[in-house]
Amino acid sequence: MSEKREVELRHFFESLLSDREKAILEVLAKEEIKIEEILQSAGLSFKEEYIFDDLISTSGKPLRFDFAIFDDNGDLDFLIEYQGI
């Protein structure tokens, strides 16, 4: 997750969440940053918040995966979905 996105999410939720919930959100953001750093250090090609146009939730919105990792040919290799705490 980019730093800009992390800040945007934090500001939005801070007005809605209790102190305990804010602490949980902080941990989750740090864990996603850790995953991103691991992928970068491994030299893997990846994209955050990856969606498939034809994979829709019951609410009609596209499902998003935290990270999509691509092989050397640019084809999707695997997905990472971090569930957190």
Secondary structure as the mmCIF struct_conf table of DSSP 4:
data_model
#
loop_
_struct_conf.conf_type_id
_struct_conf.id
_struct_conf.beg_label_comp_id
_struct_conf.beg_label_asym_id
_struct_conf.beg_label_seq_id
_struct_conf.end_label_comp_id
_struct_conf.end_label_asym_id
_struct_conf.end_label_seq_id
HELX_RH_AL_P HELX_RH_AL_P1 GLU A 3 GLU A 14
TURN_TY1_P TURN_TY1_P1 SER A 15 LEU A 16
BEND BEND1 LEU A 17 LEU A 17
HELX_RH_AL_P HELX_RH_AL_P2 ASP A 19 SER A 41
TURN_TY1_P TURN_TY1_P2 ALA A 42 GLY A 43
STRN STRN1 SER A 45 ILE A 56
TURN_TY1_P TURN_TY1_P3 THR A 58 SER A 59
BEND BEND2 GLY A 60 LYS A 61
STRN STRN2 PRO A 62 PHE A 70
TURN_TY1_P TURN_TY1_P4 ASP A 72 ASN A 73
BEND BEND3 GLY A 74 GLY A 74
STRN STRN3 LEU A 76 ILE A 80
#
